[in-house]
Amino acid sequence: MDRSSPANNVYDAGTDIQDFEAILVVWRETNVTIPGPSGPVTITDPNIAITLNLEVSWPAQLPYAQRQKSFLQQGTVSSGEVECGTVSAAFRRKR
């Protein structure tokens, strides 16, 4: 892949090598649980908080149950235009 300019950042099946194929699934949830002074608090208003989920599974040629999987979950709480903080982020491998 020729990366000398953004316009050249294109896969060329004739010259480029493909290591493997993976499936990426992205979804969001409107429930975010954050620590509170008297225990966990769940926020369900999507204007205030969302949880973004990403799952990568590979190799794509295998049935889903036989693929290796990694999962990322990121919760973000916002107050108007200003982000107040990140709730959680962790890649973890699912077996």
Number of C-alpha atoms within 10 A of each C-alpha: 12 13 9 8 7 8 8 11 11 11 12 12 9 6 9 11 10 9 6 9 11 15 14 14 11 11 10 14 13 17 16 23 19 17 10 9 6 6 8 11 13 14 16 14 11 15 12 17 26 22 21 17 16 15 18 18 21 18 17 16 12 12 9 13 9 13 18 16 19 17 17 16 18 17 21 19 21 15 11 9 7 8 12 13 12 14 17 14 15 10 12 12 13 11 9
